[in-house]
Every structure is written in C-alpha cells, then in structure tokens.
C-alpha cells in the first residue's frame, strides 16, 4: 500500500527528498509519518503530518527536515537538509490513525512502506 523511494548516498551537509506513494489507502483518513532505523538500533519516529497539514518532528531533525503531503496525489514527502552521518538509516513511511498529540511509536502504525536507505558520508 505504501511505496517509499528517494534514498541514496550523499555527503554530510547535503539535502535529499524522500517520497512515499499510497496506493490503496483512503489517504485523507490517515496521519502519515516517517520513521527510521539505523543499523543495530530500534526504529524511531522522525516526522508526522496530519491530513490537515499539522506537523510534528523528532527533536533530532527539527529545523532540518520538512514533511509534506499531497492528499490529491496520495503522496507524503520528507525533505532532508543539512544531513549528518548520524542520519544514516533506512527510512520508512507509515500510516496511522492515532490521535494527534500522541507520541507515535511503531506499534501504533497501521501500514508500513518497504523502506528506502539513506547513507550520509562524512
């Protein structure tokens, strides 16, 4: 249902844009988010956006990453800027219906994309 793409190998300080297409979801009904998982670490929340465009970010990416969505195209994007080596991870898009203001954890996600790898070299 969710297809993520856009990852790649970049240098520290570079920018990258990730996108996620939703095929069978009734897109407007879902809050969309991005998680990431670095090697040997747990999957962690990165950013979330409501159907109305409210945004929420992890402290580690706030001010550097921007989430957006296009309800008509059923797309959610994540613009990554000022990338750091510690941003290296597999990035997953996700859909949920948890109330806004909920601290989103992986167990609250209803649908996951397949992941796209972002590698930031120093």
DRENBATOR-89976 format. One record per residue: x, y, z of N, C-alpha, C, CB in turn; residue in one letter. Coordinates in steps of 0.001 Angstrom, whole numbers, plus 500000, padded with zeros to 6 digits. Glycine has a CB too. Layout:
N
XYZXYZXYZXYZA;...
***
This chain:
122
500813498791500000500000500000500000500850501264500000499079500003501198X;502016501207500633502901502360500705504219502026500020503138502786502174X;504645502889499111505875502685498358506771503881498569505589502467496852X;507876503681499267508821504763499542509986504701498570509331504689500993X;510504505877498229511658505940497327512372507275497531511218505767495833X;513562507375496945514308508621497012515589508569497810513457509653497572X;515849507456498473517068507353499244518305507310498367517020506138500113X;519458507408499008520707507358498268521893507664499149520669508318497114X;523042507781498502524295508098499193524608509576498972525474507191498684X;524729510308500075525038511733499999526141512065500996523774512592500272X;526661513268500874527691513723501799527049514554502909528777514543501055X;527751514650504004527282515478505113527037516902504628528302515470506275X;525919517460505047525549518797504633524638518852503421526762519569504355X;524531517734502720523685517674501523522210517580501899524080516477500644X;521382517658500855519940517517501003519449516330500183519217518808500574X;518288515832500567517703514691499879516190514770500082518293513323500412X;515450514281499118513989514281499222513477512858499109513350515176498130X;512775512430500116512138511124500106510659511299499787512332510399501464X;510126510333499071508702510369498743508073509018499047508486510748497259X;506778509052499273506043507830499567504677507929498903505907507600501109X;504368506936498103503083506902497389502176505878498047503281506566495878X;500941506283498285499948505384498869499002504933497777499170506071500028X;498836503618497650498025503128496541496590502821496931498649501906495965X;496396502023497965495038501585498273494440502255499501495023500109498467X;495223503054500191494711503735501369493700504810501000495850504343502158X;492709505009501850491883506214501768492712507282502452490434506032502447X;493543507919501665494686508680502157494306509731503187495386509338501012X;493222510445502923492837511541503824492492511060505228491655512290503249X;492177509798505356491771509276506660492947509015507584490986508008506481X;494166509093507040495335508682507800496289509837508069496059507584507070X;496864509779509235498030510614509513499227509861508961498192510927511063X;500158510602508356501302509981507714502579510375508437501376510375506235X;503504509463508476504732509744509200505914509069508532504616509290510649X;507076509435508994508332508790508619509025508327509897509252509762507794X;509533507112509836510387506551510872511721506226510214509739505275511541X;512693505940511034513968505463510508514565504446511448514941506624510291X;515405503608510872516080502583511666517520502477511218515367501215511541X;518409502808512121519838502703511864520304501294512226520631503778512667X;521423500856511668521931499515511970522120499299513464523247499278511250X;521540498240513974521704497905515379520862498711516331523098498058515750X;519995499551515798519162500405516651517687500137516394519481501893516411X;516865500601517328515428500448517174514883501478516180514724500587518535X;513737501138515622513072502061514725512580503270515525511897501365513987X;512844504464515003512480505668515737511668506631514880513725506361516252X;510829507375515552509981508377514913510827509521514393508919508899515891X;510457510011513196511154511139512602510218512337512449511742510746511243X;509096512140511765508187513255511498506803512710511192508703514130510324X;505807513561511411504418513171511206503619514359510709503806512615512502X;502605514073509894501759515139509374500314514674509372502202515559507952X;499428515555509811498007515227509821497418515454508432497254516071510878X;496202515024508241495554515223506948495362516709506666494203514492506905X;495288517508507696495128518948507539496420519722507459494335519472508649X;497553519007507585498845519656507418499584520021508687498663520854506642X;499052519654509855499809519889511089501020518969511097498921519653512357X;502146519497511569503411518774511517503983518557512918504416519531510650X;504710517472513050505404517163514288506734516507513927504541516238515212X;507776516825514695509111516331514384509822515820515627509935517423513729X;510689514865515415511609514471516471512593515616516699512356513146516108X;513046515747517925513959516845518260515232516785517414514319516803519753X;515668515570517100516932515396516390516887515902514948517319513943516398X;515688516091514394515584516517512993514863517840512828514876515464512187X;514285518350513893513519519593513795514409520713513312512888519959515146X;513917521443512319514684522525511718515522522097510542515560523138512733X;515689520784510363516464520276509230515589519493508240517600519386509735X;514595518817508745513718518000507906512344518670507816513593516548508475X;511691518485506681510349519023506477509456517966505862510387520274505587X;508346517698506512507380516736505988506258517486505289506817515835507120X;505760516895504217504632517490503497503790516374502896505124518472502387X;502585516726502500501725515716501885500870516364500811500835515022502944X;500481515554499855499561515972498803498419514968498810500269516047497385X;497307515367499383496192514435499524495613514011498180495107515057500371X;495623514898497204495084514555495890495932513494495198494995515800495015X;497242513596495370498149512634494730498467511449495633499443513325494326X;497976511482496863498251510418497828499747510240498027497621509100497369X;500415511344498270501861511329498438502241512003499755502554512029497251X;503264511492500386503872512171501517505373512253501245503569511426502872X;505938513402501524507345513652501237508096514033502505507489514753500187X;509375513786502486510245514214503569511479514858502946510634513013504502X;511620516159503131512782516882502665513828516865503771512416518335502256X;514979516307503474516065516194504433517138517219504047516650514730504467X;517540518042504972518574519039504718519627518982505826517956520459504621X;520769519577505522521882519609506489522126518219507063521588520613507635X;522200517253506178522313515859506623523611515605507372522217514917505433X;523514514726508351524650514338509180524859512834509055524426514746510667X;526058512355509318526289510896509266525327510117510173527734510582509668X;524931510701511289524008510013512191522584509926511655523992510706513517X;522312510584510518521016510421509860520968509173508988520702511642509019X;522098508496508860522145507267508071521212506221508651523572506723508008X;520294505739507820519295504771508283518427504354507105518420505367509429X;517637503336507339516544503019506414515344503852506865516207501455506398X;514760504578505939513622505438506246512342504770505760513791506838505600X;511366504736506648510093504092506357508965505114506439509838502921507328X;508078505093505458506860505876505615505812504992506284506349506420504238X;504861505635506933503900504896507732502580505642507812504450504643509129X;501523504901508038500193505475508177499605505079509524499273505020507025X;498924506006510163498290505705511452497027506529511613499260505976512622X;496265506159512639495050506915512966495047507320514433493793506086512644X;496198507263515064496297507649516476495964509132516628497719507348517035X;495387509498517752495020510903517957496223511820517839494368511087519318X;495995512984517258497074513970517157497521514353518577496607515241516348X;498834514433518752499374514705520074499887513443520743498325515356520942X;499525512290520185500047511024520681501524510911520339499260509836520093X;502317510439521278503719510127520987503728508874520128504567509928522308X;503965509050518826503807507940517903504930506924518037503743508450516487X;504572505705518286505517504596518384505181503572517309505481503946519803X;506144502719516952505902501777515855504660500903516033507094500896515694X;504306500575517259503148499701517468501829500374517117503108499237518903X;501819501690516963500599502407516607500421502555515100500602503768517250X;501424502145514354501378502268512898500509501156512310502807502218512297X;499663501534511376498765500568510737499391499973509487497434501228510387X;500106500795508735500685500335507482502076500925507302499783500710506296X;502997500075506863504394500486506638504749500421505162505357499598507446X;505590501352504730506230501228503436507424500296503556506659502606502898X;508057499995502436509115498984502428510464499543502856509237498377501053X;510628500841502968511893501435503407512770501857502247512646500465504275X;513500502935502466514470503415501493515713503856502258513886504587500626X;516877503454501772518122503643502509518726505013502226519123502546502154X;519045505702503296519771506967503220521118506769503888518972508135503892X;522182507033503158523532506909503690524219508259503570524339505800502946X;524692508769504697525349510071504725526808509856505086524657511042505735X;527687510200504182529118510047504428529693511338505015529857509669503124X;530720511177505821531325512346506482532407512966505622531907511955507842X;
***
